[in-house]
Amino acid sequence: MRRLVLLALLALPGCFYPADRGRALEAKVDRLGAESAQMQAELKEARAQLAATLPKIDEKVAEVTKALEGLDTASRRKDADIGIQFQKTVEDLAQLRGQVETYLHKITELETALGEQDKKLLALQGTEAVKEAEAKKKAEELQRPTDKKEFLALAQEKAKAGEVLVARQLYTEFLKKWAKDALVADAHYGLGETYYSEQRCREALFEYGKVVQEYPKSATAPDAYLRSSECFSKLKMKDESRLALEELVKGYPKSAAAKTAKERLAELDKAAKTPAKKGKK
């Protein structure tokens, strides 16, 4: 039963929406999101119109070129007829160019407006959201390995280098690309470590919980239990912290993490037996 309680705690979602921000903030975010979606749709339409117009310009340029080349050999036709046809082609070309300029102007305006909307959304969500967005952009610029092991190694390398947010983006992407692979356990553990390094224990516990619940036979499971104990301790949840250590020793007695767990349990037992010192009178 105690183990079930521990697993239930580990399964709790790590992200909590601050209640004090209230519905007013959520309404602003929803409204900005809806406006952004509308502008995205308009931008898509403008780009489609531009893409459809450009080939027509090429056709008209070809017609003008052909007309110019044919002037010297058009002696059998009346000069007036040639002039009318040429003038119409030039006018059509000018009209198409005007449309292109309109579409380009609209696209520029929409892209600028969308950029401003993104800034407003990030500002409402706080500095963490800004950092996450910057990390996402940086992660997108990285050349990604196609091999899953190399991809995971890149995420681990970024985490080790202190680029925690970039590593988090890569771990998250890995989980989407290879959702059913055995290496998912390592990705969840790595993701948990990125949160743990920022003292975000609730989010870290959720990722460690994924490891111990869904991949108990993975190499990272013992370490996930050990980290869970540390997280519970930081959250002042002493009973849960001890229980995680006990489950670790019980389930993975020969692991290096279990050795550490035994030492910590011994320290806890020793501290429990040591009487509290009385204050000086």
Residue pairs with C-beta under 8 A, 6 or more apart in sequence:
2 243
3 243
3 247
5 240
5 243
6 240
6 243
6 244
6 247
7 209
7 212
7 213
9 205
9 209
9 232
9 237
9 240
10 205
10 206
10 208
10 209
10 212
10 213
10 228
11 206
11 209
11 213
12 202
12 205
12 206
12 209
13 206
14 195
14 200
14 202
14 203
14 204
14 205
14 206
14 207
15 202
15 203
16 202
25 124
28 124
29 121
29 124
29 125
32 117
32 120
32 121
32 124
33 121
35 117
36 114
36 117
36 118
36 121
39 110
39 113
39 114
39 117
40 114
42 106
42 110
43 107
43 110
43 111
43 114
46 103
46 106
46 107
46 110
47 103
47 107
49 99
49 103
50 100
50 103
50 104
50 107
53 96
53 99
53 100
53 103
54 100
56 96
57 93
57 96
57 97
57 100
60 89
60 92
60 93
60 96
61 93
63 89
64 86
64 89
64 90
64 93
67 82
67 85
67 86
67 89
71 82
74 82
118 133
121 129
122 129
122 130
122 133
123 130
131 165
132 165
134 165
135 163
135 165
135 166
135 168
135 169
136 169
138 163
138 166
139 166
139 169
139 170
139 173
142 154
142 166
142 170
144 151
144 154
144 173
145 151
145 153
145 154
148 174
148 177
148 178
148 181
148 183
149 183
151 170
151 174
151 177
152 174
152 183
152 186
152 187
152 190
154 170
155 167
155 170
155 171
155 174
155 187
155 190
156 167
156 190
158 164
158 166
158 167
158 170
159 167
159 190
159 193
159 194
159 197
164 194
164 197
164 198
165 194
167 190
167 194
168 191
168 194
168 195
171 187
171 190
171 191
171 194
172 191
174 183
174 184
174 187
175 184
175 187
175 188
175 191
178 184
178 187
182 215
182 218
184 215
185 210
185 211
185 214
185 215
185 218
185 219
185 220
185 221
186 218
186 219
186 220
188 207
188 208
188 210
188 211
188 215
188 220
189 207
189 208
189 211
189 220
189 223
189 224
191 207
192 203
192 204
192 205
192 206
192 207
192 208
192 211
192 224
192 227
193 204
193 227
195 201
195 203
195 204
195 207
196 204
196 227
196 230
196 231
199 234
201 231
201 232
201 234
201 235
202 231
202 235
204 227
204 231
205 228
205 231
205 232
208 224
208 225
208 227
208 228
208 231
209 224
209 228
211 218
211 220
211 221
211 224
212 221
212 224
212 225
212 228
215 221
216 251
221 251
221 252
222 248
222 251
222 252
222 255
222 256
222 257
222 258
223 257
225 244
225 245
225 247
225 248
225 251
225 252
225 257
225 261
226 244
226 245
226 248
226 257
226 260
226 261
228 244
229 241
229 242
229 244
229 245
229 248
229 261
229 264
230 241
232 238
232 240
232 241
232 244
233 241
242 265
242 268
245 261
245 264
245 265
245 268
246 261
246 265
248 255
248 257
248 258
248 261
249 258
249 261
249 262
249 265
252 258
